[in-house]
Amino acid sequence: MIWYKAWIETRTRFFVGLALLVCSAAGIVLAWPKVTDLLPMAANMPMHGDLGRKVRAAIELSRDYRSYVWSQWFAKNLSMLGILFAALLGTGSILSQRGGVLFTLSLPVSRSRALFTGAGVGLAELLSIVMAASLTVPLLSPAVGNHYALGDALIHGVCLFTVAAVFYSLALLLSTEFGDLWRPLLLTLAIPLALAVIAEVTGSSIGIFRWMSAEAFFRTGSLPWAGLVISVAASVAMLALSSANIARKDF
């Protein structure tokens, strides 16, 4: 009953996220022929300063299909959309004021079990969205005359899900504190936005984004184990705090 209630409350967000991410992945793949046509023209354009350096780096990453997919999809679009839908799925816990809390508390289950069951449903939805979008790349690549390794897509998907789960857990934690939808959502999204601005201003790369895109795997073939362990630990800690927060609340 608890898992079904969680599914009913989040299924619209799940299906929207699934459709949007799969279509975005398809768009990235199908744009490859046009990108290859534009590369010679872009390479001959005069480029100066910091912006020119970034444009040249983007052009170099687009010269082969694997680099293009990583730079445009796993390191950009999927990471941004993954964070967005992690926050959307995590916002509004099953025991928040907007989630039919009186009905939920009337069921013969503990508050912690209700919370963790709902979290399990949400994380399963997030995993399904991320993996479906990731697997769209190797499945659709033959349509543009290319091959993308299935194993690479799976590894990038797992890494992205592991880090995105941190933002899901944060949104869930904030939802146990605030009864509305918008404050947990906006506070959760404010963190990656602030990190992205800092990275842009300082010209440095933020670790959590490198872990999410599995940059080390793309460049050297090694997994970002430290980042994945930290992400799992952070998610578990925030889920535990969510349970403790719910346990002490007087509804």
BELPEDA-V443198 format. One record per backbone hydrogen bond with DSSP energy under -0.5 kcal/mol. NH is the residue of the N-H (numbers start at 0). CO is the residue of the C=O. If there is no record, write none. Layout:
BEGIN
nh & co
NH & CO
NH & CO
END
This chain:
BEGIN
nh & co
4 & 0
5 & 1
6 & 2
7 & 3
8 & 4
9 & 5
10 & 6
13 & 9
14 & 10
15 & 11
16 & 12
17 & 13
18 & 14
19 & 15
20 & 16
21 & 17
22 & 18
23 & 19
24 & 20
25 & 21
26 & 22
27 & 23
28 & 24
29 & 25
30 & 26
31 & 28
34 & 30
35 & 31
36 & 32
37 & 33
38 & 34
39 & 35
41 & 37
42 & 38
43 & 39
44 & 41
51 & 47
52 & 48
53 & 49
54 & 50
55 & 51
56 & 52
57 & 53
58 & 54
59 & 55
60 & 56
61 & 57
61 & 58
62 & 59
67 & 63
68 & 64
69 & 65
70 & 66
71 & 67
72 & 68
73 & 68
74 & 69
76 & 71
77 & 72
78 & 72
79 & 75
80 & 76
81 & 77
82 & 78
83 & 79
84 & 80
85 & 81
86 & 82
87 & 83
88 & 84
89 & 85
90 & 86
95 & 92
98 & 95
99 & 96
103 & 99
104 & 100
105 & 101
106 & 103
108 & 106
113 & 109
114 & 110
115 & 111
116 & 112
117 & 113
118 & 114
119 & 115
120 & 116
121 & 117
122 & 118
123 & 119
124 & 120
125 & 121
126 & 122
127 & 123
128 & 124
129 & 125
130 & 126
131 & 127
132 & 128
133 & 129
134 & 130
135 & 131
136 & 132
136 & 133
137 & 133
138 & 134
139 & 135
140 & 136
141 & 137
142 & 139
143 & 140
144 & 141
145 & 140
152 & 148
153 & 149
154 & 150
155 & 151
156 & 152
157 & 153
158 & 154
159 & 155
160 & 156
161 & 157
162 & 158
163 & 159
164 & 160
165 & 162
166 & 162
166 & 163
167 & 163
168 & 164
169 & 165
170 & 166
171 & 167
172 & 168
173 & 169
174 & 170
175 & 171
175 & 172
176 & 173
177 & 173
184 & 180
185 & 181
186 & 182
187 & 183
188 & 184
189 & 185
190 & 186
190 & 187
191 & 187
192 & 188
193 & 189
194 & 190
195 & 191
196 & 192
197 & 193
198 & 194
199 & 195
200 & 196
201 & 197
202 & 198
203 & 198
208 & 205
209 & 205
210 & 206
211 & 207
212 & 208
213 & 209
213 & 210
214 & 209
217 & 213
218 & 214
219 & 215
220 & 215
220 & 216
221 & 215
224 & 222
227 & 223
228 & 224
229 & 225
230 & 226
231 & 227
232 & 228
233 & 229
234 & 230
235 & 231
236 & 232
237 & 233
238 & 234
239 & 235
240 & 236
241 & 237
242 & 238
243 & 239
244 & 240
245 & 241
246 & 242
247 & 243
248 & 245
250 & 248
END
